[in-house]
Amino acid sequence: MNSSAATVDAPARSAARALRAFTDSLDRGRLAHAILVHGDHPPALELACLDLAGRLLATPNPARHPDFFTLRPSGKARFIRVDPLREFVAKIRLSASAGPRKVAVVYEADRMMIPAANAFLKTLEEPPADTTLFLLTTRPNDLLPTIRSRCFHLRLPTASTPLTDADWQAWRADYAAWLANLAGGSLTGDKTAACGLVLAAYGLGARFESILEHLTDAAWTDAKTRLPDGLDDEEVEAMQTGLHKGLRASLLVELEQATRDFALGRPDDPAGPVTRDRAARLTRAVADLEKIAGLLEVNLAEAAALEFFLLRSLRHWTAKN
C-alpha cells in the first residue's frame, strides 16, 4: 500500500477500532455511560448513533422505542437551554418501561448554554441507572472539557462528497476564472477591466447566497418527510436552521478547495510549479475563509461575509501584491 492510500485509510481504521471497542464493551457488559460521537457530517453521526442505539435496545427502529429519549436545540438561535435539559434528565432518570436499558441522545451537544452544560455535567457525575447517553456534535471542542473527559469518544471521519448541483458547479468554474483574471493582472492598469472584476465579485456573492437558499429549500423539503414524531415548533425551526448552516459549511469547504486547486494548479499548469508567493497568497485566503466561518457562527450576515472574502481576494490574487 502506498503512503497516500495509508493516509486515506487511517481515519477509517481509527473509526473501526472505536466501534470495535464499543461492541466489545457492550458484550462484556461494561459499556461507558456516556459516548461522545463526533465528526464532520451530522447525518452520518445520527445514523451511527441510531445503529448503536438499536443494538442496545434490541430493535431495528430505536427512534420509536419507548425507552429512547432525545434532546435537540430549539429556536432560530439553536440553543439547548437549562429548563428543557432538566426535563430531559428527569425523564431518563425514570425506570425503563420496555426493557432493561434506556438510551438518551443529545443532538448538537455543543449548543448547550453554560447553565445547561453545568446541569448536564452533574448528570454525567451521577448518571441515571441502566442508561447510555449519546452526545452528537461536529464541534467537540466547544463542549466543556469536563464533559468531554467523562465520555467515551467515538470519532467518525467521513469523506467529503462534492456537491453535484449544476448551479454550484458553474459557480465554482466562474470563481476559478475570476481568480485567474486577478492573477493575470487584469486588476492593474486597465480601469474598465478592474471595474468588471469588482462587479463580478459582487455577482459571485449574490449567486452564492441564491445557490445556498436553493439547496436549503430542496434539502428541507426532503428532510421534512423524515422528521421524528413529537417535535415542537422550536425544535423544527432549529433543525431547519441547522440544515442551512450545515450546507453553508459544505459550500465554504468547497470554496476553500476551489481556492487551493487554483493556487496549487496541476502538473500541466502553464503557470508552472507552485511558488512561495502563490503559497503565501493561498495561506492568506484560507485564513480569511476561516475568519468568516467563525463570524458566521455568531450570526454575521452571509452577504457581508462573502463580500469580505471576495473583496479581500481582489488584493490577495492581483499580480502585484
Rosetta blueprint (number, residue, H / E / L):
1 M L
2 N L
3 S H
4 S H
5 A H
6 A H
7 T H
8 V H
9 D H
10 A H
11 P H
12 A H
13 R H
14 S H
15 A H
16 A H
17 R H
18 A H
19 L H
20 R H
21 A H
22 F H
23 T H
24 D H
25 S H
26 L H
27 D H
28 R H
29 G L
30 R L
31 L L
32 A L
33 H L
34 A E
35 I E
36 L E
37 V E
38 H E
39 G E
40 D L
41 H L
42 P H
43 P H
44 A H
45 L H
46 E H
47 L H
48 A H
49 C H
50 L H
51 D H
52 L H
53 A H
54 G H
55 R H
56 L H
57 L H
58 A L
59 T L
60 P L
61 N L
62 P H
63 A H
64 R H
65 H L
66 P L
67 D L
68 F E
69 F E
70 T E
71 L E
72 R L
73 P L
74 S E
75 G L
76 K L
77 A L
78 R L
79 F E
80 I E
81 R L
82 V H
83 D H
84 P H
85 L H
86 R H
87 E H
88 F H
89 V H
90 A H
91 K H
92 I H
93 R L
94 L L
95 S L
96 A L
97 S L
98 A L
99 G L
100 P L
101 R L
102 K E
103 V E
104 A E
105 V E
106 V E
107 Y L
108 E L
109 A H
110 D H
111 R H
112 M E
113 M L
114 I H
115 P H
116 A H
117 A H
118 N H
119 A H
120 F H
121 L H
122 K H
123 T H
124 L H
125 E H
126 E L
127 P L
128 P L
129 A L
130 D L
131 T E
132 T E
133 L E
134 F E
135 L E
136 L E
137 T E
138 T L
139 R L
140 P H
141 N H
142 D H
143 L L
144 L L
145 P H
146 T H
147 I H
148 R H
149 S L
150 R L
151 C L
152 F E
153 H E
154 L E
155 R E
156 L E
157 P L
158 T L
159 A L
160 S L
161 T L
162 P L
163 L L
164 T L
165 D L
166 A H
167 D H
168 W H
169 Q H
170 A H
171 W H
172 R H
173 A H
174 D H
175 Y H
176 A H
177 A H
178 W H
179 L H
180 A H
181 N H
182 L H
183 A H
184 G L
185 G L
186 S L
187 L L
188 T L
189 G L
190 D L
191 K H
192 T H
193 A H
194 A H
195 C H
196 G H
197 L H
198 V H
199 L H
200 A H
201 A H
202 Y H
203 G H
204 L H
205 G H
206 A H
207 R H
208 F H
209 E H
210 S H
211 I H
212 L H
213 E H
214 H H
215 L H
216 T H
217 D H
218 A H
219 A H
220 W H
221 T H
222 D H
223 A H
224 K H
225 T H
226 R H
227 L L
228 P L
229 D L
230 G L
231 L L
232 D L
233 D H
234 E H
235 E H
236 V H
237 E H
238 A H
239 M H
240 Q H
241 T H
242 G H
243 L H
244 H H
245 K H
246 G H
247 L H
248 R H
249 A H
250 S H
251 L H
252 L H
253 V H
254 E H
255 L H
256 E H
257 Q H
258 A H
259 T H
260 R H
261 D H
262 F H
263 A H
264 L H
265 G L
266 R L
267 P L
268 D L
269 D L
270 P L
271 A L
272 G L
273 P L
274 V L
275 T L
276 R H
277 D H
278 R H
279 A H
280 A H
281 R H
282 L H
283 T H
284 R H
285 A H
286 V H
287 A H
288 D H
289 L H
290 E H
291 K H
292 I H
293 A H
294 G H
295 L H
296 L H
297 E H
298 V L
299 N L
300 L L
301 A L
302 E H
303 A H
304 A H
305 A H
306 L H
307 E H
308 F H
309 F H
310 L H
311 L H
312 R H
313 S H
314 L H
315 R H
316 H H
317 W L
318 T L
319 A L
320 K L
321 N L
